[in-house]
């Protein structure tokens, strides 16, 4: 275990109260391109872990499996068990030109389909990448069993498409996409050969259950089955929420005052069982550990003014930035986030901007790997 003391000018619990900086340029940092992870660690729980304890003037460098040392019986670990679907489809137009279709949400089955059985239809918003934009009514071909009709374009360039597919007996649309699609790796993962078969497993948490995301809740990628079992054996309970991560998570912030940014909406679900479990832990004084910013956003969205978590299903439009008052989350397990991003604002709201920027500077200096397949960070505001 490595420990580094840092000066109060950079690391102070006072910053949690006074650090309400809302200028976009103050959330920028220098990151060498080679620090952006292009592949996952060989083992999920063997990635590095930077611990940021806001009650102590130090950074601690550990291995991710050491997170068990910071958890104790009576804590509650809250995970996002959304599942990423293969949203990227590579095919061709009628002319033979190559085309890429990126589905922005899991397609909804169309009950008004007039295709002969067993063909079915499902609709979705999408992004289309090709040398020449297809016209409304054009078909995009991916296989004998799968094609898409372009139904229209919106002003922001997004397309409305209808997938037409011919499932084999008992085959769902999800299985069709798994057979013909690729995992939607983030745009900063640049590989000459593209997505690999390994990504189908590694760009997915071990507890993924509910299909609907086009990006992984990446903090959860570090948990192995063995580590989850060790955590449970220690007396740490685990609860789950659902937030289907949308493409908007990669949307750049362009406003100089971050408060003027319009945050994207994402579908969330907090069950009555999860809400009751969290409220019970809070009542008895236990700590709530959120796994990932998606979990933070969901929990704080579902909390009422009194800090009681309510069951909810719907679109989450909560924008968290410094000055936000957290009602539910005590500690956070997360990855390192892009400069000038809404996720960087969120972690800064929890730990203080100065603390976060100092931690990122330390991570760069210590050669941590960044972003989706990168290393992890634990933010402890309640030791």
N, C-alpha and C positions, 0 to 999 in steps of 0.2 A: 504494500500500500504506500503510495506516494502522497505527501501532503505539502501544500504550498501556502504560506501566509502571504496575504496581500494587504496593501495599505487601506486604511479607512476611506481614503479619498475615492477609491474604486468600489469598495465593498462595505456597505453600511446598512444596518437595518433601518436607519433614518430615511434611506432612499425609498423604501417601500411606501413612506407617507408623503414624501415631497417630490418624487421623481415622476412627474406627470408631463413629460416632454412629448409634444405632439407634432414635431417637425420631422418630415420624412427623412431628411438627410442624416438625422441623428440615429437612424437604424441601419446605416450602411456599414460594411466592414470589408476588408480585403481578404479574399479567399483565393489562393493559388488553384488553378484548374485541376491540378493533380490530386487535390484533397477531396474532390467530388467522387464518391464511391461509384464505381461502374459495376461492381459485383458484390454480392453479400459476403459476409465472413464465412469461413469454412464451416463453423458451427454457430447456430443461432445465439446461444448464450455465451459465446467466447468473444464477442465484440467488446470494445472498451467502454468504460463508464466513467464520466466525469460527474462527481457529486458536488453540487452547489448547495451548501448549507447556509441559509441567510442569517442564522443565529451565531455563526462563527466566521471569523475572517480568514477563511482558507478554502482552497480547492482540494479535493481528494480524487486521486486517480486509481480506479479499480477496474476489474473485469465485470461484465454485466451479471454473471452468475452471483457476484457478491452483493447484489441487491437484497438478497435474503438477510444480510446483516443489518439492513436498515428497516426491515419489516418486523413487526412483533405481533404476538397473539392479541386478538381484538381489533386489529386493523382490518380495513376492507379495501380490497383491490378491485377497481371497477374497469372493465375491459369493453372494447367496442367489437362485437362479434359479427360485424358486416363481412361480406364475402365479395372479393373482386371477381368480376366476370371478364372473359376475353373480349374486350370491347373494340379491338383493332382488327379490321377485316381487310385483307389484301386481295384485290381482284382486277378485273378489267372491264372496260366499257365495250359497247357493241362494236366500236371501231377497232378494238384491240388494244387501245391505250391503257396503261396501268392506272389504277385508282386505289386510294386508301380511304376506307370508311371508318370513322371513329365514332362509336355510339356513345352519347353523353349520358344515357340512362338505360337501364335494362328495358328492352322493348315490351310494350303492353299488347297483349293478345287482342286482335280485332274481331269483334263478334259479327261485324257486318261484311266479312269476307265473302266474295262470290266465286272464289276459286273452287274447282272440283276437288273433292276429298281424294287423298288425304292431305292435300296442300292446305297450308294455313298462312295467316298474315298477322304481323305484329308491327306496331308503329313506335318510332323513337325519334328524338332530336339527334343530330349528328353533325360532325365536321367532315368535309370531303376534300381530299387532297389529290389533285391530278394536274397534268400539264395544261389542260383546258377544262374549265368548269362545265360539268354536264348540264343539260337543259332539263326543265321540269318535264316529267314523263319518261325520261331516259331510265334504262335499267343498268344496274351494276351487277356483274356476274362474279360469283365466288366459287361455285361448284354446281354440279347438276342438281344438288338438293337445296341450294341457297342462292338467292339473288335479292336485290333491293331496288325498289322504284323510288325515284326522286319526286317528291310531291310538292316541294316549294322551298324557297329561301327567305330568311328574315333579313332585316336591314344589317344586323351584325354579322352576316355571313353564315349563320348556322342553317343547316338543311333539315327539312322534315322528310323522313323516309319511311317507307313501308317494306319491311322484310317479308319475303315470300319463301317459305321453306317446306320441304317434303320430309317429314319425320318418319323414321322406321317405327315399327310397332313398339310402343312404350317409350319412345325417345322424346324427351322434352326439348324446348327451345334452348335451355341452358346447355344440354349435351350437344346440340347442333353447333352452338357457338364455341364450345370447348373443342369440337372436332375441326372447326374451320377458322377460328379466330386466334389472336395472340394476346398475351397479357399486355395491358396498357402501361408500359413502363414510362416514367416521367420524361419530359423532353430533355432534361440535362443528363440522362444516361445515353451516351453516344457509343454505340457498338457497330463496327463494320458489318457484322453478321446479324444484327438485330436481336430479337428476343430468342432465348434458348428454352429448351424443354425444362431446364432447371428452374426457370422463372415461374413456371406454372405452380411450383410448390413453394419457392422461397419468397415470392412476392405475394404471399398469403400467410396470414397468421395461422397458428395451429388450432385456434378455436373459432375460425371463420365458419359461420352457419347461415347467415341470411344474405342471399345474393342481391347486389345492387350497387356496388361501388366501382368507380373507374380509376381509383387510386387506393392504395393500401393505407390503413391506419398504421404507419410505419413503426411507431414505438412498440407495437405488439409483435413485430417480426423477431424481436430478440428473445422471446420466451419459447423455450423448448418444453416438450412434454415432461421431461425429468424435473426441470426447474419449477414448473407449475405444481407438480406433485410435492416437491420439497416445500414450497410456499404453503400449500394446503396443510401439510403435516405439521407445520409450525404453528398452526392455529389462526392463520390469516384466511378470512373468508373471501370469496370471489363473487362478484355480481357483474351482470352484463347489461349494456345498453346497445342500441343500434343507431349509428349515423352512417348513411350511405354517402361516401365521399364523392363529391362531384368534381368536374373539371375546373370549376371556379376556384378550387383551392390553389391553382397555379396562376390565377389572374394577377397581373402586376398592379401595384398601387401607384397611381399617377398623380394623386393630389398632394400638394406641398404640406397641407395640414392633414394628418392621417385621419382626423375625425370626419373629414369630408368624403372619405372613401365609402362607396356603397358595397357592403359585404354581400357575398353570394349566399343563396339559400340552399339548405340541404335537408333531406328528409331524416327525421329522427323518431325514435320510439323508446320510451321508458315505461316498462311494465309496472303494474301495481306491486308485484312481488319485489322488484328491484327498488322501487321508491320506499316501500316499507322497510326493507333491509337497511338502506342507507339512513333513513330517519332514525332507526333504532340505534345504529352505531353512533350517530351524532348525539343522540340523547344521552347515551352512556359515556360520552367523552372519547370515543375511539377516533382514529384518524382515517380519513378518506384519501386513498391514493388513486389518482386518475392515471390510466395508461393512455397517453396520447392527448394531443390538443383536441381531437374530435370528441373524446370523452369529457374533457373539461367544458367544451362548448355546450354539449348536450345537457350535462348536469346543471350548469348554471342557468341555462335556458329554462329548465324544468322547475327551478326553485321559485317559490313565491316570495313575497316581500318579507315574510317572517323567517325565511330560510328553510322552509319545509319543502321537501321534494315532492312534486306532484306527478302522477302518471300522465304521459303525454304522447300523442302521435300527431305528427304534422311537420310543417316546414320550419326549420330553425333559421332565424335571421339575426341572431345575437352577434354583435361585434364587440370583442373584448380588446381593450387597449389600456395603457396606464391611466390610473384613476378609477378603474373598475373595482367594485367591492365584491369579493368572492364570498359566497354564502355556504358552499358545499365543499369544495376541494381544498385539502390541506397541502398535499404533496403531489408532485407530478413526475412521471417518467416519460421522457420525450426524446426526439432526435434533434439534430442541429438543423436550423431552418434557414431559408434563403434570405439574403439581405433585403431590406425594405419590404418585407412580406407581412401579411396580416397575422401569420403564425408567430413571427418574431415579436409583433406587438403583444400578442397574447401572453407569451412567456415573460415578457418584460413587465406586463401588468401584475403577474404573480410574484416575480422575484425582484423587480426593480430594474429599470433600464441600465443603469450603471453596472449593476451586478451581472446582468446578462452579457453586456458588451465586453466586460472584463473576462467573463468565462469563455466567450467565443475567441477572444484574443489569445487566451491561454490554450484553448483547444487547437487553434491554428499553429501556435508555437510548438505544441507537443505532437503535431502530426496526426491529429484525430481525423477520421474520415467523416465527411459531411453528407447530409440529405438522406434520401430514402433508404439506401443500402448502407448507410454510414453507421457511425458509433452512436452511443446513447448518452443521455444526461439525466440525472436525477435532481430535481429541484425540491429541496426540503425546507419548507417554511414553518413546519411544526415538527421539531425533532422528537 
